[in-house]
Amino acid sequence: MPLFQVIILAVVQALTEFLPISSSAHLWFIPWICKWQDPGLTFDVALHAGTLLAILIYFFSDWIQILGQGFGLKNAGTDPELRQNRGLLWLLAIATVPVGIAGYLFDKQAETTWRSPYLVGSLLIVVGVLMWIADRSATGNKGLGHVNWTDGILIGLAQTFAIAPGTSRSGITITVGLFRGLTRETAARFSFLLSTPAIGGAVLKKFWDIHKEGGIPHDMKIPFIVGTTVSAVLGAIVIAVFLRYLRRNSLKPFVYYRFVFGIIVIALAIFRVGAE
């Protein structure tokens, strides 16, 4: 796999996994439009391992506190919001169950039949509309300390739709968070925390699949290291910038981007069919 493709796709993964514009749509679209060969399972694992590392790097102290409080440690951390929600670990665990079931049932479809440009483009637009409505009506002031079980379960259910390319894990979960009265920053922060076990589980499963096939191929070791490193470092930066942005700004630029990107995907698909 050429190194320039590795870097481009790793940068795209870092930017689009955490911004609400769908990483799966972009990682499908770029090889599709450039007519690149499918990078395969090994590189997919590298990108998602990088994403997982980015979350763990940025939210390391949060996870230490969440885990400590979940197991009854009184002085597990100093974040006042997390201190108000000592059951957050178990809330996140229960909220992760739906996406685990959906991933088991529909993983093959997500990697094959659902990678249709018409479906991807449509989901980019439809979720964009939902995001626009949620963002426009966002008046909530709930912080992470006040996220309850109903909030967690509904956001967890929403995460299952992210299996379909074009939806965006962060996009759909932030949208439901806003509908539930969370602030924009809190909705994004909860979204990223919730994605941690889901991404971690997916990475472990795919690592096991690679192991069964004989491990990482020799010619993929450098792409694997580069892809993981770039997506991890840049991903952590993107998380920090995005959360800071949401403290004072709306999601409108991402909504408009989804609309334009969705229209482009559908138009290109129609053009290609007409040209054949």
Summary of the structure (lengths in Angstrom):
residues: 276
radius of gyration: 18.5
end to end distance: 28.5
largest distance: 65.7
contacts: 967
relative contact order: 0.20
helix: 79%
strand: 1%
